[in-house]
Amino acid sequence: MTRAAVPRVDAPRASVTRDSATGPGGEGRTPADLRLVGPALAAWAAAAAALTAEGRTVAIACGAAVLVSGVLLLAAAARWRSGRGSAESAGRAGKAGAAGVAGAVAAVLLCAVAGAAVGALAGADTRRGPVPELARRHAEATVEATVTGDPKATRPRVRGSVRAVPAVVVEAEASRVTTTHGVTTAVRTPVLLMAHQPWLGLLPSTKVRVEGRLMSPSRSGDRVAAVVRVGDSGPPQVVAGPSVVQRAAGRLRAGLREATDGLAPDARALLPGLVVGDTSRVPSDLEEAFRTTDLTHLLAVSGGNLAVLLAVLIGPPHLASRAERRGLAARLGIPLRLTALLGGGLALGFVVVCRPEPSVLRAAVCGLITLLAIGTGRSRGLLPALAGAVLLLVLYDPWLARGYGFLLSVLATGALLTLAPRWAAALRRRGMPPRVAEALAAAGAAQAVCAPVIAVLAARVSLVAVPCNLLAEPAVAPATVLGFAALAAAPLVPPLAEGLAWLAGWPAQWTATVARTGAGLPGAELAWPGGWAGGLWLAAATVVVLLIAGRVLRSPWVCGACALLLLLAVVRPAPLTRGLTGWPPPDWRMVACDVGQGDALVLATGPHSAVLVDAGPEPKAIDRCLRRLGVDEVPLLVLSHFHADHVDGLPGVLRGRAVGAIETTPYALPPGQAAFVRREAGRAGVPVVEAVPGERRSVGGLSWEVLWPPPAGTSAVAEDGPNDASVVLLVRTGGLTLLLLGDLEPPAQQELWETHPGLPPVDVLKVAHHGSAYQDPRLTRGLRPRLAVISVGAGNPYGHPAARTIGALREQGAAVLRTDTDGPVAVTGGHGGPMAVTGQRRGRRRRRRPVQRPRRSRTVDGCGALPARGITESCTQRTSTPISVTSTPPARPPPPRRRYGTFSSATSWRCPSRTSRSTSVRRSCWRAGPWWTRWCAGGGEATATSSTARSRSC
């Protein structure tokens, strides 16, 4: 993902590219050649700064740098001449050294000038011409553009209650713009086209004509000047087809896709991406697993794949010019210089077929520099090759200087060439086998330097990255070699290509298994502050840990203890996690998961079993919540209605769990999302049934009753929209009564109350529609909830929950908890009533007393068959007369204005002041006698923090 001023739906690419240009080098044994490092870094920094700087500022800075470098060069020449005439050798050496330093500084300045110049020119392309102004005015225009990259389908995103329509983004360069007034201008401006599904087949170098509206990028400083939203949803209007080279590359890529059609789903999706960078088949859950484990450099092609191919051709580069050289070229007797030419052709073809991604470009230029050194018999230092590649690429494409993918590729390769040899030597000195030491040092070094950058992008740290990389890396070479063999054979002998793809599918499947298994661990990743501040903090922490580890981890016992602690942090056994964090509470009955702007309620039925009501908007969020609760079996999943914020997390529920059945509302609205539910359920082999009003079912100690919606054709309100068709459940568990209202709007709430006038007061109310302002006050007054739970996302654009709704609930004496501020909310209790535990709590004290609960009886029209194991149902057939409810709730006096305190984040009743909203102390409360009375433990009086009046004691 963890996945640039363009409002792209795809997250910025943040692939951790642990690869080198041509294989292992020898920089760990000899002093590193750092002469090109300074110039490369100077050009990189200058280009990144000049892209968005003013032209005048860049010109002044470049002129000053040129003057200073000229002075330094003149001084260096003078010292060198005077040193030659000196009689003393010491004087000659000193003056030559001073001349060398001056020359090196001048070279750094001149490279910075070159980087700043090309950066300023590239940045000017995004600011000059009519395109930026048209984008600022959101004007419509006709644009002729040349496609510069493969079209990419965006991942569908949930916005509110609906799923955004997937779009196709295409990077292009505009060559002609015609406004609505008929003015045509020739330009050379990079743009981003937002089109539709028929555009997915376009190849780079294709020239198209589009009519659409131009918009400015959401952030300044990106390589595109405008975003063109294409108005026509049909196929693109092609002005000129792709080049011969791109057509050939497209045929090769299509042939590989066809050869992998018969593989297992994960191998079928992963192999084209690993070989040629084609990630069009990769599902979102697999991509997320690779991001969680920091294996995204294996999700799509990277420089490591080119390194493997070059190693197959020439063997280890440090042996390439010797008599004992290895590789396929040596076995075939190909001369050394011809081998270098073949390697160069392979690198160029690799870039064309696999597309010029930052890591691919870096590896290709590094490889070409090394091959040039091999062919000419010169020294072959890999670190100078890396620095030279950075310098050339920044001057060729200054926008790489601001690319995170390029930064990660260079950092990882630099770590492999500098840190890894030293770490491997240290591990070998401590008795570790050489190959294991090299693999562990490579993975650790790359992760150490790349983790801060990933934290900047994704605000997380992967705890399983190093072991997952160690397990997955051995599969990369066979998958790459066999995959490229299948790529080459596909146009000539398709059956052979299918056989080779089948062989390559095994290591690809292994890589996917490692990613999914690692991502499925409870402690696979650790939340970390994002942005550059978080990245700097992580970098500092990494340095401190490395300094301490070098001295502390010399004892095998200390190493074993640290490994055990890391293992416990990743596996997180339930007893240990509960003992340290208190989450989840041991006797929880219901948990409102924190899934963002959506609903997901878990109702416990056993030690590792639960009924789930709604799945939230994101598969990862609900999967994480269920894993933290230890839920492995879901006898029934109830989807209240088909809005995306309730059903789009369904793949996360089905992932690795036994789901008995899915029960939905009978109103299939919206149709597209209803079809999505049935498609996912069919893929997992889970039956889908419709809820019937009046059905009663039970699993273990949990029982529930469907109150709403009425059958189709009997209620105009229920047919008014998806929200009013929500399934409403009356749940009983552990002596508690809960009412789950889905997203009912006031008209449906009113009809629900009129249809069921005998509804008893409830202990817990799941507030309808994320606590929106539209609630029926009569229903709230009649239910008199003790605890109101609002499932809502932080920072949502709808203003949920409404202050009016929260105020009305508190006026009724209900304690209000919300997932956006309190995190996940667990409800516990028994005969003494509900107690709430939030995910951020630190402790709890509870006292309970049994409360009399009413008995209910009901006659219903009938129940649908529910083929779920362990679920029992009770239904009575009768005629089609209206549904009747018989209930005898206990008589209750009119509720006082402040019957209850609020639940605190420490999971205890709070005893608030009657004259202020908060108190400076927390004490546990319990109820005795009638349910509306309470006492406080701890004695004394609570002092108010927001009032000058002294609080009254409880």
BAZAKE-666411 format. One line per field, with one value per residue (C-alpha): x, y, z; residue in one letter. Coordinates in steps of 0.05 Angstrom, whole numbers. Each point is the difference from the previous one (the first is absolute). Layout:
% residues N
x = (X, ...)
y = (Y, ...)
z = (Z, ...)
marnu = (A, ...)
This chain:
% residues 954
x = (0, 15, -30, 49, -45, -51, -63, 16, -43, 59, 44, 71, 42, 43, 34, 58, 48, 53, 43, 67, 21, 37, 10, 44, 60, 63, -9, 1, 72, 33, -9, -62, 9, -42, 23, -66, -44, 6, -15, -59, -31, 11, -35, -56, -14, 7, -48, -52, 3, 0, -62, -47, 47, -5, 42, 34, 21, 28, 38, 32, 20, 29, 39, 29, 18, 34, 42, 20, 18, 41, 39, 12, 24, 48, 26, 8, 38, 46, 15, 12, 51, 35, 2, 34, 55, 11, 64, -27, -45, -41, -15, -19, -47, -33, -13, -25, -48, -26, -8, -39, -47, -13, -13, -48, -40, -2, -25, -55, -22, 0, -42, -48, -4, -16, -54, -31, -1, -35, -47, -20, -13, -41, -40, -13, -35, -56, -9, 5, -51, -76, -11, 13, -46, -55, 6, -6, -64, -27, -10, -20, 47, 21, 68, 45, 49, 50, -5, 64, -19, -45, -72, -15, -68, -11, -22, -74, -6, -58, -24, -54, -52, 19, 59, 34, -2, 69, 38, 59, 59, 48, 63, 10, 33, -46, 22, -59, -56, -63, -45, -75, 12, 38, 70, 51, 69, 58, 27, 45, -32, -6, -72, -39, -61, -57, -39, -42, 9, 5, 66, 36, 25, 41, 75, 53, 16, -73, -26, -73, -48, -46, -53, -7, 6, 68, 14, 60, 35, -20, 72, 52, 68, -19, 25, -68, -29, -73, -49, -45, -66, -23, -73, -13, -8, 12, 66, 55, 6, 68, 36, 64, 15, 58, 70, 27, 41, -59, -45, 52, 6, -76, -4, 51, -36, -67, 31, 25, -70, -30, 53, -18, -75, -2, 40, -26, -31, 58, 53, -42, -3, 71, 43, -13, 15, 63, 26, -23, -34, -71, -40, -69, -21, 25, -59, -2, 8, 63, 28, -15, 35, 63, -2, -8, 60, 43, 3, -25, 66, -23, -71, 24, 63, 60, 75, 10, -31, 50, 57, -23, -1, 68, 28, -26, 34, 68, 4, 29, 26, 65, 18, -26, 69, 38, 15, -46, -59, -68, -69, -35, 44, 63, -30, -18, 69, -24, 58, 2, -15, -57, -27, 1, -39, -51, -8, -12, -53, -32, -2, -31, -52, -16, -16, -45, -39, -4, -10, 47, -17, 50, 31, 4, 35, 48, 19, 5, 48, 41, 4, 20, 55, 26, -5, 38, 55, 2, 3, 56, 40, -6, -13, -70, -20, -75, -5, 28, -47, -58, 22, 10, -69, -32, 36, -19, -72, -11, 27, -43, -65, 3, -68, 33, 34, -68, -23, -6, 10, 66, 22, -17, 36, 64, -2, -9, 54, 48, -14, 15, 67, 22, -35, -15, 72, 21, -60, 10, 73, -20, -51, 50, 49, -53, -7, -58, 5, 24, -61, -48, 41, 0, -75, -17, 48, -29, -72, 16, 41, -52, -56, 40, 10, -68, -45, 3, -22, -57, -21, -4, -48, -40, 6, 19, 59, -1, 24, 1, 37, 67, -24, -49, 54, 46, -54, -22, 66, 22, -62, 15, 56, -37, -65, 37, 40, -58, -48, 45, 9, -76, -2, 48, -34, -72, 0, 35, -22, -60, -3, 73, -15, -57, 45, 54, -53, -25, 70, 9, -68, 27, 51, -49, -53, 50, 15, -75, -8, 57, -32, -69, 25, 44, -54, -49, 41, -31, 63, 22, 5, 6, -33, 51, -7, -1, 31, 72, -2, -18, 52, 54, -21, 4, 68, 26, -30, 32, 69, -7, -23, 58, 50, -27, -8, 74, 19, -59, -13, 67, -29, -41, -47, -15, -10, -48, -39, -6, -23, -52, -26, -5, -37, -49, -11, -16, -41, -35, -30, -70, 14, 62, -33, -61, 45, 41, -53, -65, -29, -45, -34, -10, -76, -17, -69, 2, 56, -9, 62, 37, -5, -5, -63, -41, -30, 27, -30, 25, -46, 36, -28, 60, 75, 19, -68, -44, -59, 20, -47, 28, 72, 20, 31, 70, 20, 63, -35, -51, 51, 45, -58, -21, 72, 8, -63, 24, -61, 12, -71, -60, -64, -39, 18, -58, 7, -51, -2, 43, 34, 75, 16, -35, 19, 66, 40, -31, 65, 34, -52, 5, 76, 22, -65, -58, -63, -65, -47, -12, -68, -19, -58, -51, 7, 60, 18, 47, 0, 75, 20, -51, 30, 69, -23, -29, 62, 48, -45, -3, 75, 8, -57, -42, -76, -39, -70, -48, -23, -74, -34, -16, 51, 35, 66, 52, 73, 28, -21, -18, -70, -29, -64, -10, -46, 9, -7, -70, -11, 6, -63, -27, 36, 12, 50, 45, 1, 20, 74, 55, 5, -73, 5, 53, -8, -16, 17, -22, 56, 4, 66, 26, -59, 5, -49, 28, -34, 38, -33, 44, -7, -75, -23, -55, -60, 23, 14, -70, -32, 44, -26, -72, 7, 32, -30, 19, 74, 34, 52, 69, 67, 40, -23, 41, -18, -28, 39, 66, -35, -26, -45, -61, -28, -70, -4, -61, 39, 58, -45, -37, 64, 34, 69, 52, 57, 0, 55, 14, 43, 30, 65, 46, -1, -58, -28, -72, 6, -16, -17, -44, 6, -76, -5, 53, -34, -68, 28, 35, -64, -33, 55, 39, 75, 26, 62, 25, 52, 33, 23, -4, 25, -32, -54, -12, -64, 2, -50, -51, -59, 30, -4, 50, 72, 41, 74, 36, 62, 40, -18, 50, -40, -69, -41, -68, -57, -65, -67, -54, -55, -67, -10, -67, -20, -25, -43, -15, -37, 29, -16, 58, 75, 46, 45, 69, 51, 49, 28, -19, -55, -69, -63, -70, -57, -75, -39, -63, -43, 21, -28, 44, 58, -17, 46, -16, 46, -6, 55, 5, -29, 52, -6, 14, 75, 36, 41, 67, -12, 69, 71, 38, 45, 73, 56, 24, -62, -30, -62, 18, -32, -6, -15, -70, 26, 54, 14, 63, 34, 72, -6, -29, -35, -38, -75, -50, -75, -42, -75, -38, 38, -3, 39, 75, 54, 73, 57, 60, -34, 11, -24, 21, 30, -20, 52, -43, -44, 12, -54, 18, -29, -51, 18, -35)
y = (0, 26, 21, 216, 58, -36, -24, -72, -53, -48, 15, 22, -60, -18, -65, -21, -21, -45, -11, 17, 14, -61, -42, 0, 43, 8, 68, -34, -23, 62, 74, 26, 47, 61, 49, 1, -1, 74, 24, -49, 24, 73, -8, -40, 53, 58, -31, -15, 72, 33, -36, 48, 59, 66, 5, 64, -32, -61, 43, 42, -61, -35, 62, 6, -74, 5, 60, -35, -64, 41, 32, -68, -30, 58, -7, -75, 9, 51, -45, -59, 39, 26, -70, -27, 52, -13, -37, -32, -61, 19, 68, -31, -49, 54, 46, -57, -20, 71, 4, -66, 25, 64, -39, -47, 58, 33, -65, -5, 72, -10, -64, 39, 54, -52, -32, 67, 20, -62, 2, 71, -15, -62, 38, 56, -50, -7, 76, 28, -1, 2, -66, 24, 60, -43, -47, 56, 23, -72, 12, -50, -13, -50, -29, -41, -40, -56, -55, -7, -56, -61, 16, -20, -15, 33, -40, 11, 45, 7, 71, 5, -53, -12, -28, 48, -22, -28, 44, -11, 48, 10, 41, 39, 60, 51, 24, 42, 35, 30, 42, 8, 66, -37, 23, -55, 1, -48, -19, -50, -8, -63, -16, -55, -28, -27, -46, -63, -75, -3, 38, -58, -29, 61, -8, 53, 45, -1, 68, 15, 58, 13, 50, 15, 47, 22, 4, 20, -55, -3, 15, 45, -25, -61, -18, 11, 68, -21, -57, -10, -34, -34, 11, -57, -67, -38, -24, 51, 38, -23, 49, -42, -71, -22, -9, -67, -10, 12, -46, -56, 12, -1, -67, -30, 25, -26, -67, -7, 17, -54, -51, 12, -6, -71, 13, 6, 69, 29, -27, 23, 71, 4, -31, 53, 55, -33, -11, 61, 46, -16, 6, 5, -67, 11, 3, 53, -50, -30, 69, 19, -62, 17, 71, -24, -46, 50, -47, 49, -4, -71, 19, 34, -3, 35, 7, -66, -37, 32, -18, -73, 0, 33, -50, -57, 30, 23, -32, 37, 67, -4, -62, 24, 20, -59, -67, -33, 43, -33, 9, -23, 41, -33, -70, 17, 28, 70, 51, 50, 62, -33, -22, 72, 21, -55, 22, 71, -23, -41, 60, 45, -52, -11, 74, 0, -62, 12, 76, 54, -4, 35, -64, -29, 62, 1, -73, 7, 59, -33, -63, 38, 37, -66, -34, 57, -9, -75, 10, 52, -36, 56, -5, -21, 32, -7, 61, 47, -33, 15, 73, 7, -28, 49, 58, -19, -16, 65, 39, -41, 4, 51, -22, -64, 43, 7, -72, -44, -62, 26, 20, -69, -35, 41, -7, -75, -10, 45, -39, -66, 28, 34, -26, -72, -24, 27, -29, -67, -1, 15, -57, -48, 18, -21, -69, 9, -39, 46, -6, 11, 59, 33, -10, 27, 59, 19, -3, 37, 55, 14, 2, 46, 54, -8, -4, 75, 17, -51, 32, 67, -29, -51, 19, -70, -46, -73, -48, -59, 31, -32, -72, 5, 26, -56, -52, 31, 21, -72, -5, 63, -28, -62, 38, 54, -47, -47, 59, 33, -66, -5, 72, -15, -66, 27, 29, -61, -62, 15, -71, 6, 69, -30, -54, 50, 45, -60, -12, 74, 0, -42, 50, 57, -36, -10, 75, 16, -51, 33, 68, -22, -40, 57, 52, -45, 2, 44, 42, 3, 75, 55, 68, 56, 76, 16, 57, 23, 10, -73, -22, 39, -28, -70, 13, 25, -59, -48, 31, -5, -73, -18, 34, -36, -67, -1, -2, -34, -58, -32, -51, -56, 3, 73, -15, -56, 45, 55, -51, -27, 70, 15, -66, 16, 70, -29, -61, 35, -59, 16, -11, 44, 55, 1, 2, 58, 42, -26, -7, -34, -7, -73, 3, 45, -7, 51, 39, 59, -4, 63, -7, 73, 29, -64, -53, -66, -31, -65, -41, -55, -70, -40, 2, 9, 9, 61, 25, 61, 56, 39, -2, 73, 35, -31, -74, 14, 37, -54, -56, 35, 9, -73, -24, 42, -31, -70, -14, -58, -22, 42, -41, 57, 66, 49, 56, 52, 31, 4, 68, -5, 23, -63, -53, 17, -32, -68, -29, 15, -41, -59, 0, -61, -9, -50, 39, -39, 46, 72, 31, 64, 47, -22, 67, -6, 74, 24, -57, 4, -10, -54, -37, 10, -34, -59, -6, -1, -49, -45, 2, -22, -51, 34, -1, 65, 4, 57, 24, -10, 46, -38, -55, -19, -37, -18, -22, -21, 53, 51, 8, 52, 20, 35, 60, 36, 5, -24, -45, 31, 35, 13, 64, 60, 27, -62, 6, 73, -14, -46, 33, -11, -73, -15, -64, 18, -51, -6, -39, -34, -24, -9, 34, 61, 25, 35, 34, 7, 51, -3, 65, 13, 70, 34, -24, -73, 11, 27, -59, -48, 29, -1, -72, -21, 45, -49, 3, -3, 48, -23, -2, 16, 38, 0, 70, 2, 29, 15, 49, 46, 58, -36, -42, -12, 28, -43, -64, 23, 20, -66, -43, 38, -30, -3, 0, 29, -23, 39, -32, 58, 19, 56, 62, -24, 54, -9, 28, -66, -6, 61, 39, 2, -76, -7, 52, -33, -67, 29, 37, -68, -23, -42, -6, 14, -34, 10, -38, 62, 26, -61, -53, -69, -7, -65, -10, -48, -16, -48, 8, 64, 38, 23, 21, 30, -12, 41, -20, 56, -15, -15, -33, -15, -12, -30, -16, -30, -17, -42, 38, -30, -8, -7, -61, 7, -41, 9, -31, 9, -17, -48, -8, -16, -60, 19, -54, 21, -48, 11, 50, -16, 37, 4, 20, -6, -2, 42, 37, 64, 45, 56, -19, 3, 8, -19, 29, 16, 48, 21, 65, 55, 69, 60, 4, 57, 48, -31, -73, -24, 22, -15, -58, 19, -23, -39, -44, 21, 40, 73, 40, 68, 65, 24, 70, -16, -46, -34, -16, -3, -69, -66, -49, -63, 0, -54, -3, -28, -4, 30, 6, 76, 9, -3, 10, 18, -38, 33, 51, 74, 50, 9, 67, 33, 19, 46, 34, 46, -33, -59, -66, -37, -69, -60)
z = (0, 85, -121, -85, -1, -43, 36, -18, 29, 2, 59, -14, -16, 59, -19, 43, -55, 31, -61, -29, -70, -17, 62, 60, 0, 38, 32, 69, -11, -31, 14, -33, -60, 20, -53, -37, 62, 14, -71, -5, 66, -19, -67, 33, 53, -48, -51, 54, 25, -69, -25, 36, 12, -37, -63, 23, 66, -36, -50, 55, 40, -61, -20, 70, 2, -68, 23, 64, -37, -50, 56, 32, -65, -12, 71, -9, -65, 32, 60, -46, -42, 62, 29, -62, 8, 74, 18, 63, -8, 61, -29, -66, 34, 42, -58, -43, 55, 7, -76, 1, 54, -38, -64, 36, 29, -69, -30, 52, -14, -75, 6, 45, -53, -53, 44, 16, -73, -25, 60, -14, -74, 17, 52, -51, -45, 52, 7, -71, -55, 3, 36, 72, -9, -30, 59, 50, -34, -5, -74, -53, -58, -53, 14, -45, 43, -6, 51, 40, 48, 7, 19, 72, 30, 67, 60, 17, 61, 47, 8, 51, -15, -73, -36, -48, -72, -19, -48, -46, 6, -58, 1, -65, -31, -32, -68, -24, 39, -31, 44, -7, -37, -55, 19, -12, 32, -8, 68, 34, 68, 43, 19, 35, -36, 43, -46, 1, -6, -77, 6, 35, -66, -21, -9, 13, -60, -23, -19, 20, -5, 60, 18, 74, 57, 25, 75, 41, 40, 73, 20, -31, -20, -40, -69, -33, -15, -2, 9, -60, 18, -64, -13, -49, 34, -65, -30, -12, -65, -27, -45, -10, 22, 44, -26, -26, 63, 46, -41, 6, 75, 6, -36, 47, 61, -26, -16, 72, 26, -43, 21, 74, -8, 27, 63, 71, 15, 38, -49, -59, 30, 24, -55, -54, 50, 24, -71, -40, 51, -23, 65, -32, 29, 71, 48, 54, 57, -30, -13, 72, 25, -39, 27, 72, -6, -40, -59, -51, -38, -17, -17, -64, -41, 29, -10, 35, -58, -48, 47, -3, -76, -6, 50, -42, -61, 27, 69, 60, -26, 40, -40, -67, -29, 29, -31, 51, -19, 5, -29, -62, -46, 26, -8, -72, -14, -16, 2, 57, -41, -37, 68, 22, -63, 11, 72, -22, -49, 54, 47, -53, -20, 74, 7, -61, 18, 75, -7, 27, 73, 47, 26, -70, -27, 58, -8, -76, 3, 55, -43, -62, 36, 28, -68, -31, 52, -14, -76, 5, 54, 51, 75, 19, 66, 11, 46, -53, -50, 47, 9, -75, -13, 48, -32, -71, 16, 38, -58, -48, 39, 58, 26, 24, 53, 34, -9, 61, -42, -26, 70, 28, -57, 10, 76, -2, -52, 38, 64, -36, -24, 64, 63, -19, -11, 68, 36, -35, 22, 71, 0, -29, 55, 50, -31, -48, -66, -56, -45, 57, 24, -69, -9, 69, -7, -68, 24, 64, -33, -53, 51, 47, -53, -34, 61, 16, -71, 4, 66, -36, -51, 39, 74, 21, 13, -22, 53, -47, -59, 12, 11, -57, -47, 22, -16, -65, -32, -19, -44, -40, -44, -25, -10, -39, -45, -15, -8, -52, -35, -4, -25, -56, -19, 0, -71, -29, 38, 45, 31, 21, 29, 41, 27, 19, 32, 40, 26, 16, 35, 57, 26, -14, 41, 56, 0, 5, 56, 39, -9, 21, 60, 24, -9, 38, 64, 54, 9, -72, 0, 52, -6, -4, -11, -73, -39, 1, 75, 11, -51, 36, 67, -27, -31, 66, 37, -51, 11, 76, -5, -46, 46, 61, -36, -19, 73, 34, -48, 8, 49, -31, 60, -14, -74, 18, 48, -53, -52, 49, 15, -75, -11, 56, -29, -69, 21, 59, 36, 24, 75, -2, -41, 46, 61, -27, -35, 30, -69, -14, 68, 18, 5, -58, -31, -56, -33, -46, -44, -19, -76, -19, -30, 1, 45, 25, 64, 29, 45, 39, -4, 26, 14, -73, -32, -11, -41, -40, -19, -60, -25, -5, -61, 0, 1, 38, 57, 15, -8, 51, 48, -4, 8, 62, 28, -18, -43, -47, -14, -20, 2, -31, -33, -2, -50, 20, -70, -61, 7, -9, 71, 25, -51, -34, 57, -17, -30, 66, 38, -48, 2, 40, 38, -1, -17, 6, -38, -20, 15, -36, -7, -53, -35, -47, -4, -27, -51, -15, 72, 11, -59, 31, 64, -38, -43, 60, 37, -60, -8, 73, -4, 53, -8, 0, 30, 12, 68, 17, 50, 63, -6, 64, 2, 51, 2, 67, 51, -54, -27, -46, -35, -66, 9, -67, -60, -16, -61, -68, -23, 70, 18, -44, 51, -4, -75, 2, 1, 25, 68, 17, -22, 54, 39, 73, 53, 73, 33, 68, 28, 70, 32, -45, -52, -61, -58, -65, -45, -62, -39, 9, -15, 42, -43, 8, 73, 10, -36, 40, 65, -24, -23, 66, 53, 55, -10, 68, 24, -23, 33, -63, -62, -64, -23, -71, -59, 37, 47, -54, 19, -28, 57, 25, 72, 17, -14, 43, 57, -3, -1, 57, -15, 54, -49, -70, -48, -63, -54, -39, -35, 23, -44, -43, -47, 24, 70, 32, 57, 7, 64, 3, 0, 54, 43, -7, 21, 60, 19, 3, 48, -49, 1, -70, -29, -71, -39, -30, 67, 46, -48, 0, 53, 37, 40, 58, 54, 25, 46, 28, -66, -52, 11, -55, -15, -52, -38, 33, 72, 55, 53, 25, 63, -7, 47, -24, 25, -35, -35, -17, -74, -36, -38, -71, -45, -73, -57, -69, -72, -8, -3, -57, 4, 26, -15, 55, 50, 73, -15, 26, -18, 27, -47, 3, -64, -2, -49, -33, 54, 26, 45, 74, 59, 71, 52, 74, 18, 72, 20, 4, 28, -44, -9, 35, -41, 19, 17, -17, -6, -63, -14, 7, -43, 61, -6, 66, 16, 9, 56, -31, 34, -5, -15, -51, -59, 26, 65, 21, 32, -24, 46, -15, 7, 7, 2, 57, 7, -58, -64, 0, 65, 10, 52, -5, 31, 31, 44, 0, -50, -72, -16, -64, -51, -42, 52, 58, 41, 42, -25, 40, 24, -29)
marnu = (M, T, R, A, A, V, P, R, V, D, A, P, R, A, S, V, T, R, D, S, A, T, G, P, G, G, E, G, R, T, P, A, D, L, R, L, V, G, P, A, L, A, A, W, A, A, A, A, A, A, L, T, A, E, G, R, T, V, A, I, A, C, G, A, A, V, L, V, S, G, V, L, L, L, A, A, A, A, R, W, R, S, G, R, G, S, A, E, S, A, G, R, A, G, K, A, G, A, A, G, V, A, G, A, V, A, A, V, L, L, C, A, V, A, G, A, A, V, G, A, L, A, G, A, D, T, R, R, G, P, V, P, E, L, A, R, R, H, A, E, A, T, V, E, A, T, V, T, G, D, P, K, A, T, R, P, R, V, R, G, S, V, R, A, V, P, A, V, V, V, E, A, E, A, S, R, V, T, T, T, H, G, V, T, T, A, V, R, T, P, V, L, L, M, A, H, Q, P, W, L, G, L, L, P, S, T, K, V, R, V, E, G, R, L, M, S, P, S, R, S, G, D, R, V, A, A, V, V, R, V, G, D, S, G, P, P, Q, V, V, A, G, P, S, V, V, Q, R, A, A, G, R, L, R, A, G, L, R, E, A, T, D, G, L, A, P, D, A, R, A, L, L, P, G, L, V, V, G, D, T, S, R, V, P, S, D, L, E, E, A, F, R, T, T, D, L, T, H, L, L, A, V, S, G, G, N, L, A, V, L, L, A, V, L, I, G, P, P, H, L, A, S, R, A, E, R, R, G, L, A, A, R, L, G, I, P, L, R, L, T, A, L, L, G, G, G, L, A, L, G, F, V, V, V, C, R, P, E, P, S, V, L, R, A, A, V, C, G, L, I, T, L, L, A, I, G, T, G, R, S, R, G, L, L, P, A, L, A, G, A, V, L, L, L, V, L, Y, D, P, W, L, A, R, G, Y, G, F, L, L, S, V, L, A, T, G, A, L, L, T, L, A, P, R, W, A, A, A, L, R, R, R, G, M, P, P, R, V, A, E, A, L, A, A, A, G, A, A, Q, A, V, C, A, P, V, I, A, V, L, A, A, R, V, S, L, V, A, V, P, C, N, L, L, A, E, P, A, V, A, P, A, T, V, L, G, F, A, A, L, A, A, A, P, L, V, P, P, L, A, E, G, L, A, W, L, A, G, W, P, A, Q, W, T, A, T, V, A, R, T, G, A, G, L, P, G, A, E, L, A, W, P, G, G, W, A, G, G, L, W, L, A, A, A, T, V, V, V, L, L, I, A, G, R, V, L, R, S, P, W, V, C, G, A, C, A, L, L, L, L, L, A, V, V, R, P, A, P, L, T, R, G, L, T, G, W, P, P, P, D, W, R, M, V, A, C, D, V, G, Q, G, D, A, L, V, L, A, T, G, P, H, S, A, V, L, V, D, A, G, P, E, P, K, A, I, D, R, C, L, R, R, L, G, V, D, E, V, P, L, L, V, L, S, H, F, H, A, D, H, V, D, G, L, P, G, V, L, R, G, R, A, V, G, A, I, E, T, T, P, Y, A, L, P, P, G, Q, A, A, F, V, R, R, E, A, G, R, A, G, V, P, V, V, E, A, V, P, G, E, R, R, S, V, G, G, L, S, W, E, V, L, W, P, P, P, A, G, T, S, A, V, A, E, D, G, P, N, D, A, S, V, V, L, L, V, R, T, G, G, L, T, L, L, L, L, G, D, L, E, P, P, A, Q, Q, E, L, W, E, T, H, P, G, L, P, P, V, D, V, L, K, V, A, H, H, G, S, A, Y, Q, D, P, R, L, T, R, G, L, R, P, R, L, A, V, I, S, V, G, A, G, N, P, Y, G, H, P, A, A, R, T, I, G, A, L, R, E, Q, G, A, A, V, L, R, T, D, T, D, G, P, V, A, V, T, G, G, H, G, G, P, M, A, V, T, G, Q, R, R, G, R, R, R, R, R, R, P, V, Q, R, P, R, R, S, R, T, V, D, G, C, G, A, L, P, A, R, G, I, T, E, S, C, T, Q, R, T, S, T, P, I, S, V, T, S, T, P, P, A, R, P, P, P, P, R, R, R, Y, G, T, F, S, S, A, T, S, W, R, C, P, S, R, T, S, R, S, T, S, V, R, R, S, C, W, R, A, G, P, W, W, T, R, W, C, A, G, G, G, E, A, T, A, T, S, S, T, A, R, S, R, S, C)
